Amino acid sequence: MAYIGSRNKIAKELVQKSGIKFYSIFAGKLRRYFSFQNFIDPIFVIIGFFQSLYIIAKFRPNIVFSKGGYVSLPVAFAAFIFRCPLILHESDSRMGIANRIASKIAKKVCVAFPDLAAQDKKYIFTGNPVRSEITYGNPKIGYKLTGFTETKPVVLVWGGSQGAQQINELIKSEFHKLKYHFQIIHIVGKGKGIGINSPDYKSFEYVGEELQHIYAITDFVIGRSGANSLFELAVMEKPNITIPLNNPDQLLNAAYFEITGASLVLREGQNLYDLLMALAENEKAQEDMKEALRFVAKPDAADEIAKIIINYK
């Protein structure tokens, strides 16, 4: 087994820690908007393609599996040149541009949302794989990490790498009311602390292995609507309020979770504190949302995808 990725040190360390051979290639981003970088990145795509040809010729894989993203496209085309079967996975409810292109030459496309699965016979509804370790959190460790008590509900807040600042400012402005009812765990992003000093507030720039223990004490979640985050919440059955970025992927992801009853969406003009209090004070609404999250979740998604890869002929 081998992994082809971008020249990202963090990704390389994570992959190698798992004992998997890591190959890095140049890659150019595929944008839907004008940027001068669009004139430069095609050169990186071409370089990445030839690097991928060399790696696949050397490694001779039986299957190439791709999760999409701009680094995947050169690898997909190289796999096609060597007649190596290509299997994709799409996390979002709308096909990303790289996967949309690669799907033309793929043998199977695993998708996380059922509506997308209906668009083509080669698309298979598998759900989105979620790390199994997040379900094994220890509440004692969670309370020790945060210094919190069991006397008040715990709210986990995150903004994601692109949208932390808006949510950070929202929590800062609402904290004077939130602190009377909740304890807040806030993943603020690197270098983005908001200066709150309170026994009911604990911030982290980033969480890794601690997340499973944080989930173990979390009652509600406020965050963005990236597919990976939403499906984690579904598996963990955490009542939640989403604040999607203003892009089609997150808006469509949030809409699906809202329609199924698995999330509430904070819209412009709504008050976060009021929406959270309405959810926190309504136990039936919480139970209904947990039931919807169980319906949306596909905890065996990774196994289903693995079977498709292993059994492909």
C-alpha positions as CSV (number, residue, x, y, z in Angstrom):
1,M,0.0,0.0,0.0
2,A,1.2,3.5,-0.8
3,Y,-0.2,7.0,-0.4
4,I,0.3,9.9,-2.9
5,G,-0.2,13.3,-1.5
6,S,0.9,16.9,-1.7
7,R,4.2,18.3,-0.3
8,N,2.6,18.7,3.1
9,K,4.8,17.8,6.1
10,I,1.8,17.2,8.4
11,A,0.1,14.8,6.0
12,K,3.4,13.0,5.4
13,E,4.0,12.5,9.1
14,L,0.4,11.2,9.7
15,V,0.7,8.7,6.8
16,Q,4.1,7.4,7.7
17,K,3.1,7.0,11.4
18,S,0.6,4.4,10.0
19,G,3.4,2.5,8.4
20,I,2.3,3.5,4.8
21,K,4.8,4.5,2.1
22,F,4.3,8.2,1.3
23,Y,5.0,9.8,-2.1
24,S,4.7,13.6,-2.6
25,I,3.9,15.3,-5.8
26,F,3.5,18.8,-7.1
27,A,-0.2,19.8,-7.5
28,G,-2.1,22.8,-8.7
29,K,-5.4,23.9,-7.3
30,L,-8.5,23.9,-9.6
31,R,-10.5,27.0,-8.8
32,R,-14.0,28.1,-9.9
33,Y,-13.0,31.8,-9.6
34,F,-10.5,34.1,-11.3
35,S,-7.0,34.1,-9.8
36,F,-3.6,34.9,-11.3
37,Q,-2.5,31.6,-9.7
38,N,-4.7,29.9,-12.3
39,F,-2.0,30.7,-14.9
40,I,0.7,29.0,-12.8
41,D,-1.0,26.0,-11.3
42,P,-1.5,24.1,-14.6
43,I,2.3,23.8,-14.7
44,F,2.2,22.1,-11.3
45,V,-0.6,19.8,-12.5
46,I,1.6,18.7,-15.5
47,I,4.6,18.1,-13.2
48,G,2.4,16.2,-10.8
49,F,1.1,14.0,-13.7
50,F,4.6,12.9,-14.7
51,Q,5.5,12.3,-11.1
52,S,2.4,10.2,-10.7
53,L,3.3,8.2,-13.9
54,Y,6.7,7.4,-12.4
55,I,5.2,6.4,-9.0
56,I,2.5,4.2,-10.5
57,A,5.0,2.6,-13.0
58,K,7.2,1.8,-10.0
59,F,4.6,0.7,-7.5
60,R,2.2,-1.1,-10.0
61,P,-0.9,-0.9,-7.8
62,N,-3.9,-3.2,-8.4
63,I,-6.4,-0.3,-7.5
64,V,-6.1,3.4,-7.1
65,F,-8.5,4.9,-4.6
66,S,-9.0,8.7,-4.5
67,K,-10.8,11.0,-2.1
68,G,-10.7,13.9,-4.5
69,G,-9.1,17.3,-4.1
70,Y,-6.7,19.0,-6.4
71,V,-3.8,16.7,-5.7
72,S,-5.8,13.6,-6.9
73,L,-6.3,14.6,-10.5
74,P,-2.8,13.9,-11.8
75,V,-2.8,10.6,-10.1
76,A,-6.2,9.7,-11.6
77,F,-5.0,10.4,-15.1
78,A,-1.8,8.4,-14.5
79,A,-3.9,5.5,-13.3
80,F,-5.9,5.7,-16.5
81,I,-2.8,5.6,-18.6
82,F,-1.7,2.4,-16.9
83,R,-5.2,0.9,-17.1
84,C,-5.3,0.7,-13.3
85,P,-8.9,0.7,-12.0
86,L,-9.8,4.0,-10.3
87,I,-12.3,4.1,-7.4
88,L,-13.3,7.5,-6.0
89,H,-15.0,8.8,-2.9
90,E,-16.9,12.1,-2.7
91,S,-17.6,13.5,0.8
92,D,-19.8,16.4,-0.1
93,S,-23.4,16.5,-1.4
94,R,-22.1,18.2,-4.6
95,M,-19.3,16.6,-6.6
96,G,-16.0,18.5,-6.3
97,I,-14.4,19.6,-9.5
98,A,-11.5,17.1,-9.4
99,N,-13.8,14.2,-8.7
100,R,-16.3,15.4,-11.3
101,I,-13.5,15.2,-13.9
102,A,-12.0,11.9,-12.6
103,S,-15.5,10.3,-12.4
104,K,-15.5,10.0,-16.2
105,I,-12.6,7.5,-16.1
106,A,-13.4,5.9,-12.7
107,K,-14.9,2.4,-12.4
108,K,-16.8,3.2,-9.2
109,V,-17.7,6.3,-7.3
110,C,-18.6,6.0,-3.6
111,V,-20.7,8.9,-2.3
112,A,-21.7,10.1,1.1
113,F,-25.2,11.5,0.2
114,P,-28.0,9.4,-1.2
115,D,-29.2,12.1,-3.6
116,L,-25.8,12.1,-5.4
117,A,-25.9,8.3,-5.7
118,A,-29.0,8.5,-7.8
119,Q,-27.2,10.5,-10.6
120,D,-25.2,7.7,-12.1
121,K,-25.3,3.9,-12.0
122,K,-21.6,3.8,-11.2
123,Y,-22.3,5.9,-8.0
124,I,-22.7,3.8,-4.8
125,F,-24.1,5.3,-1.6
126,T,-21.6,4.3,1.1
127,G,-21.7,7.2,3.5
128,N,-18.7,9.1,4.7
129,P,-16.0,7.2,6.7
130,V,-15.5,8.4,10.2
131,R,-12.5,7.7,12.5
132,S,-13.6,4.9,14.9
133,E,-11.4,6.2,17.7
134,I,-13.7,9.2,18.3
135,T,-16.3,6.9,19.8
136,Y,-13.9,5.7,22.5
137,G,-13.6,8.9,24.5
138,N,-13.2,8.9,28.3
139,P,-15.3,11.5,30.1
140,K,-12.9,11.6,33.0
141,I,-10.1,12.7,30.6
142,G,-12.4,15.2,28.9
143,Y,-13.2,16.9,32.2
144,K,-9.5,16.9,33.2
145,L,-8.5,18.5,29.9
146,T,-11.1,21.3,30.3
147,G,-11.3,21.7,34.0
148,F,-15.1,21.6,33.7
149,T,-17.6,20.0,36.0
150,E,-20.7,17.9,35.4
151,T,-23.0,20.7,36.7
152,K,-23.7,22.4,33.4
153,P,-24.0,21.2,29.8
154,V,-21.0,21.4,27.6
155,V,-21.0,23.1,24.1
156,L,-18.2,22.3,21.6
157,V,-17.5,25.2,19.2
158,W,-15.3,25.1,16.1
159,G,-15.0,27.3,13.0
160,G,-12.8,25.2,10.7
161,S,-9.6,26.4,9.0
162,Q,-11.4,28.9,6.7
163,G,-14.1,30.2,8.9
164,A,-12.9,30.4,12.5
165,Q,-12.9,34.2,12.8
166,Q,-16.6,34.8,12.3
167,I,-17.6,32.1,14.8
168,N,-14.9,33.2,17.2
169,E,-16.3,36.8,17.2
170,L,-19.9,35.4,17.6
171,I,-18.9,33.4,20.7
172,K,-17.1,36.3,22.2
173,S,-20.1,38.6,21.8
174,E,-22.6,36.0,23.2
175,F,-20.4,34.6,26.0
176,H,-21.7,36.9,28.7
177,K,-25.1,35.1,28.2
178,L,-23.9,31.7,27.4
179,K,-21.7,31.3,30.5
180,Y,-24.8,31.2,32.8
181,H,-26.1,28.0,31.1
182,F,-23.2,26.3,29.4
183,Q,-19.5,25.4,29.6
184,I,-17.8,26.2,26.3
185,I,-15.0,24.2,24.6
186,H,-13.8,26.4,21.8
187,I,-11.4,25.3,19.0
188,V,-10.3,28.8,17.9
189,G,-7.7,28.0,15.2
190,K,-4.0,28.7,15.3
191,G,-3.2,32.1,16.8
192,K,-6.8,33.1,17.0
193,G,-7.6,33.3,20.8
194,I,-10.4,35.6,21.8
195,G,-9.2,36.6,25.2
196,I,-11.9,35.0,27.4
197,N,-10.8,34.0,30.9
198,S,-13.5,32.1,32.7
199,P,-13.9,28.7,34.4
200,D,-16.7,28.0,32.0
201,Y,-14.5,28.5,28.9
202,K,-11.7,26.5,27.6
203,S,-10.0,27.2,24.2
204,F,-7.7,25.1,22.1
205,E,-5.9,26.2,18.9
206,Y,-6.1,22.7,17.6
207,V,-7.1,19.3,18.9
208,G,-5.9,15.9,17.8
209,E,-6.3,12.8,19.9
210,E,-8.0,14.9,22.6
211,L,-11.1,15.2,20.4
212,Q,-12.5,11.8,21.4
213,H,-12.4,12.8,25.1
214,I,-13.9,16.2,24.3
215,Y,-16.8,14.5,22.4
216,A,-17.4,12.3,25.5
217,I,-18.4,15.3,27.6
218,T,-20.1,17.3,24.8
219,D,-23.8,17.9,24.9
220,F,-24.2,20.3,21.9
221,V,-22.0,21.3,19.0
222,I,-21.8,24.6,17.1
223,G,-19.7,24.6,13.9
224,R,-19.4,24.7,10.1
225,S,-20.9,22.2,7.8
226,G,-18.0,20.4,6.2
227,A,-19.0,16.9,5.4
228,N,-16.4,15.2,7.6
229,S,-17.5,17.2,10.6
230,L,-21.2,16.6,10.0
231,F,-20.8,12.9,9.7
232,E,-18.7,12.8,12.9
233,L,-21.6,14.5,14.6
234,A,-24.0,12.0,13.1
235,V,-22.0,9.0,14.4
236,M,-21.6,10.6,17.8
237,E,-25.3,11.7,17.8
238,K,-24.6,15.2,19.0
239,P,-27.4,17.8,18.7
240,N,-25.9,20.6,16.8
241,I,-26.3,24.1,15.2
242,T,-24.4,24.6,11.9
243,I,-23.2,27.9,10.5
244,P,-22.2,27.0,7.0
245,L,-19.6,29.0,5.0
246,N,-21.2,30.8,2.1
247,N,-20.2,28.2,-0.5
248,P,-22.3,25.7,-2.4
249,D,-20.7,22.6,-0.7
250,Q,-21.3,23.7,2.9
251,L,-24.7,25.2,2.1
252,L,-25.9,21.9,0.4
253,N,-24.4,19.8,3.2
254,A,-26.2,21.9,5.8
255,A,-29.5,21.8,3.9
256,Y,-29.5,18.0,3.7
257,F,-28.8,17.7,7.5
258,E,-31.5,20.3,8.2
259,I,-34.1,18.6,6.0
260,T,-33.5,15.3,7.7
261,G,-33.8,16.9,11.1
262,A,-30.2,16.2,12.0
263,S,-29.1,19.8,12.4
264,L,-30.4,23.3,13.0
265,V,-29.0,26.0,10.7
266,L,-28.2,29.5,12.0
267,R,-29.4,32.0,9.4
268,E,-28.6,35.6,9.0
269,G,-30.6,37.7,11.5
270,Q,-31.1,34.8,13.9
271,N,-29.6,34.9,17.4
272,L,-27.2,32.1,18.3
273,Y,-28.0,32.2,22.0
274,D,-31.8,32.0,21.5
275,L,-31.5,29.1,19.0
276,L,-29.2,27.2,21.3
277,M,-31.4,27.8,24.4
278,A,-34.5,26.7,22.5
279,L,-32.7,23.4,21.6
280,A,-31.2,22.9,25.1
281,E,-34.6,23.4,26.8
282,N,-36.5,21.0,24.6
283,E,-35.6,17.4,25.4
284,K,-37.9,16.1,22.7
285,A,-36.2,18.2,20.1
286,Q,-32.9,16.8,21.2
287,E,-34.1,13.2,21.0
288,D,-35.7,13.8,17.6
289,M,-32.4,15.2,16.4
290,K,-30.4,12.3,17.7
291,E,-32.8,9.9,15.9
292,A,-32.3,11.8,12.7
293,L,-28.5,11.7,13.2
294,R,-28.7,7.9,13.6
295,F,-30.6,7.8,10.3
296,V,-28.0,9.9,8.5
297,A,-24.9,8.2,10.0
298,K,-23.2,5.4,8.2
299,P,-20.8,4.1,10.9
300,D,-19.8,1.2,8.6
301,A,-18.9,3.5,5.7
302,A,-15.2,2.7,5.8
303,D,-16.0,-1.1,5.8
304,E,-18.3,-0.7,2.8
305,I,-15.7,1.3,0.8
306,A,-13.0,-1.3,1.7
307,K,-15.2,-4.1,0.5
308,I,-15.8,-2.3,-2.8
309,I,-12.0,-1.9,-3.3
310,I,-11.1,-5.4,-2.2
311,N,-13.8,-7.1,-4.2
312,Y,-13.4,-5.1,-7.4
313,K,-12.6,-7.3,-10.4
